[in-house]
Structures are given as structure tokens and as C-alpha cells.
């Protein structure tokens, strides 16, 4: 829920949150919090285990090929810094997130990400 609070501060438009089957996403507290955010937040739930449908997997693969490759034996601080640099680099490439969505079979404004999940 802290992530949603953080996201709301930065979101300038409606957001579609694509989430997995983590147990915390099904809790009553989370469901109630998400329900109160319906003015700006939609949800789309992935099947229980389907990494090929998760666009975040594309992001991780891209980061591993770019920022995390050939890094020797970095500590957590260095890995975190590399991920931040990679995400910032990805933001400068507007087609990249759309590519991650397309690889997962999703589109913006299409059937999968525009529907609201009833939780």
C-alpha cells in the first residue's frame, strides 16, 4: 500500500496496476485500500504463475543484459545503484515499456490493461 501512496503522488493520470498473485494482494486491507483509489487506479491481475505474461520480467531481463551484466560480485548497494541507473536509462526510451507490454501480450488502452479487476 505504501507503493500506491508513493505512486499516487507522482501519477498525473489514471494508472493501471498489473499485479501478480502474491498473497498480500488478496488481503482485506489491500482490497479495501485499492477500492478507495478507484478514481485514479485500475487493476489487472496476472494468473497465479505466468512470468511470460508479466511485463516486469521484460524489464528485469533488459536490466540484466545492460546494467547488471559483467558486474563481478557486487554488493546490494551496488546492485541497487545499477538498477536505478538502468531504470532511468529506460525512461529515456519511450518505446521500451511498450515493448515489455507487447512481449507479454498486453497493450495500453486495449482489452487487458484497460479492464478493471474486481479483486
ABEGO torsion letter per residue (X at the ends): XAAAAAAAAABABBBBBBBBABAAAABAAAAAAAAAAAAABBBBBBBABBAAABAAAAAAAAAAAAAABGAEBBBAAAAAAAAAAAAAAAAABAAAAAAAAAAAGBBBGBAAAABBBAX
